[in-house]
Amino acid sequence: MVDAFTMLATVVVGLFLGVNLDKVFHTSPFLTITFTFLGIGTTIFSVLKKK
């Protein structure tokens, strides 16, 4: 249960950061996509590290 929450939280935090930084810097999809993929990458790295 904790692993699933951690996986979801990292992606949501990346998405949240990307959307808000896009609003500040007016770089509409770029930072949202970047931080979302960083969140997904962090999740994959975390899962592989635990094995």
SELUM-742968 format. One record per atom (N, C-alpha, C, O): atom name; x, y, z; residue in one letter. Coordinates in steps of 0.02 Angstrom, whole numbers, plus 50000, padded with zeros to 5 digits. Last residue first. Example, Ala and Ser with C-alpha at 12.3 -4.5 7.8 and 13.67 -1.06 7.14 Angstrom:
BEGIN
- atomo,px,py,pz,residuo
- N,50642,49888,50354,S
- CA,50684,49947,50357,S
- C,50645,50002,50394,S
- O,50670,50057,50402,S
- N,50660,49716,50390,A
- CA,50615,49775,50390,A
- C,50660,49835,50390,A
- O,50712,49834,50423,A
This chain:
BEGIN
- atomo,px,py,pz,residuo
- N,50709,49800,49710,K
- CA,50715,49728,49692,K
- C,50781,49699,49711,K
- O,50793,49640,49699,K
- N,50719,49934,49735,K
- CA,50694,49891,49789,K
- C,50701,49817,49773,K
- O,50700,49776,49819,K
- N,50758,49987,49614,K
- CA,50805,49989,49669,K
- C,50784,49942,49725,K
- O,50826,49913,49759,K
- N,50642,49981,49537,L
- CA,50699,49939,49519,L
- C,50750,49935,49576,L
- O,50782,49883,49584,L
- N,50565,50078,49604,V
- CA,50542,50009,49600,V
- C,50600,49962,49584,V
- O,50607,49908,49615,V
- N,50643,50193,49583,S
- CA,50628,50170,49651,S
- C,50606,50097,49651,S
- O,50626,50059,49695,S
- N,50639,50203,49443,F
- CA,50703,50194,49478,F
- C,50692,50167,49548,F
- O,50729,50122,49570,F
- N,50502,50229,49426,I
- CA,50532,50168,49397,I
- C,50599,50153,49431,I
- O,50612,50095,49447,I
- N,50493,50353,49492,T
- CA,50454,50296,49514,T
- C,50483,50231,49489,T
- O,50489,50183,49527,T
- N,50577,50431,49415,T
- CA,50593,50421,49486,T
- C,50555,50361,49513,T
- O,50582,50322,49553,T
- N,50504,50429,49295,G
- CA,50572,50401,49299,G
- C,50593,50386,49370,G
- O,50624,50335,49383,G
- N,50390,50500,49334,I
- CA,50384,50430,49312,I
- C,50452,50395,49315,I
- O,50456,50338,49337,I
- N,50450,50623,49363,G
- CA,50414,50587,49415,G
- C,50406,50513,49397,G
- O,50414,50469,49440,G
- N,50499,50656,49237,L
- CA,50546,50647,49292,L
- C,50514,50609,49350,L
- O,50546,50567,49382,L
- N,50378,50668,49168,F
- CA,50423,50613,49151,F
- C,50477,50602,49204,F
- O,50498,50546,49215,F
- N,50333,50783,49235,T
- CA,50293,50722,49237,T
- C,50337,50662,49220,T
- O,50334,50611,49254,T
- N,50430,50877,49201,F
- CA,50425,50855,49271,F
- C,50381,50793,49279,F
- O,50392,50754,49325,F
- N,50407,50884,49059,T
- CA,50472,50867,49088,T
- C,50466,50841,49159,T
- O,50493,50788,49175,T
- N,50273,50924,49047,I
- CA,50295,50860,49019,I
- C,50360,50838,49051,I
- O,50368,50779,49069,I
- N,50282,51048,49113,T
- CA,50235,50997,49135,T
- C,50256,50928,49111,T
- O,50257,50880,49149,T
- N,50375,51117,49036,L
- CA,50393,51097,49104,L
- C,50345,51045,49133,L
- O,50365,51003,49173,L
- N,50300,51128,48909,F
- CA,50368,51101,48915,F
- C,50384,51076,48986,F
- O,50405,51019,48994,F
- N,50178,51187,48885,P
- CA,50179,51115,48898,P
- C,50247,51088,48918,P
- O,50252,51032,48943,P
- N,50211,51342,48922,S
- CA,50152,51299,48930,S
- C,50163,51224,48935,S
- O,50156,51199,48991,S
- N,50290,51437,48992,T
- CA,50318,51387,48947,T
- C,50271,51328,48943,T
- O,50289,51271,48958,T
- N,50280,51543,49087,H
- CA,50244,51545,49023,H
- C,50276,51498,48971,H
- O,50287,51518,48914,H
- N,50328,51537,49216,F
- CA,50376,51553,49163,F
- C,50346,51555,49093,F
- O,50381,51569,49045,F
- N,50212,51511,49291,V
- CA,50257,51564,49311,V
- C,50301,51586,49252,V
- O,50309,51646,49240,V
- N,50153,51402,49227,K
- CA,50114,51464,49235,K
- C,50160,51522,49251,K
- O,50148,51578,49228,K
- N,50255,51309,49238,D
- CA,50234,51331,49171,D
- C,50194,51396,49175,D
- O,50200,51439,49133,D
- N,50253,51288,49374,L
- CA,50310,51322,49345,L
- C,50296,51345,49274,L
- O,50322,51397,49253,L
- N,50129,51220,49384,N
- CA,50139,51285,49417,N
- C,50199,51322,49389,N
- O,50196,51383,49382,N
- N,50154,51104,49307,V
- CA,50098,51149,49290,V
- C,50110,51218,49320,V
- O,50101,51268,49287,V
- N,50266,51047,49376,G
- CA,50269,51066,49305,G
- C,50215,51116,49286,G
- O,50229,51165,49252,G
- N,50215,51021,49504,L
- CA,50270,51068,49494,L
- C,50274,51093,49422,L
- O,50283,51152,49410,L
- N,50114,50927,49468,F
- CA,50097,50989,49503,F
- C,50152,51041,49494,F
- O,50138,51099,49479,F
- N,50192,50823,49413,L
- CA,50141,50856,49373,L
- C,50123,50924,49403,L
- O,50118,50973,49367,L
- N,50269,50788,49526,G
- CA,50301,50811,49464,G
- C,50253,50848,49419,G
- O,50271,50900,49391,G
- N,50165,50747,49611,V
- CA,50208,50804,49630,V
- C,50244,50832,49568,V
- O,50248,50892,49560,V
- N,50118,50636,49539,V
- CA,50074,50693,49551,V
- C,50114,50755,49570,V
- O,50098,50811,49548,V
- N,50229,50551,49544,V
- CA,50204,50574,49479,V
- C,50160,50636,49488,V
- O,50165,50682,49448,V
- N,50242,50532,49682,T
- CA,50297,50561,49644,T
- C,50274,50587,49576,T
- O,50297,50640,49553,T
- N,50117,50474,49717,A
- CA,50136,50540,49743,A
- C,50192,50571,49702,A
- O,50191,50631,49690,A
- N,50118,50348,49658,L
- CA,50069,50398,49636,L
- C,50091,50468,49657,L
- O,50083,50515,49619,L
- N,50222,50289,49731,M
- CA,50224,50292,49658,M
- C,50177,50346,49632,M
- O,50196,50385,49588,M
- N,50172,50299,49861,T
- CA,50235,50333,49843,T
- C,50240,50341,49768,T
- O,50262,50393,49744,T
- N,50060,50216,49853,F
- CA,50052,50287,49869,F
- C,50114,50326,49849,F
- O,50109,50381,49822,F
- N,50122,50094,49827,A
- CA,50075,50122,49778,A
- C,50065,50196,49790,A
- O,50062,50236,49743,A
- N,50196,50076,49945,D
- CA,50230,50082,49881,D
- C,50185,50114,49828,D
- O,50207,50155,49788,D
- N,50095,50062,50040,V
- CA,50139,50120,50044,V
- C,50175,50131,49977,V
- O,50185,50188,49956,V
- N,50041,49940,50000,M
- CA,50000,50000,50000,M
- C,50043,50063,50000,M
- O,50029,50111,49964,M
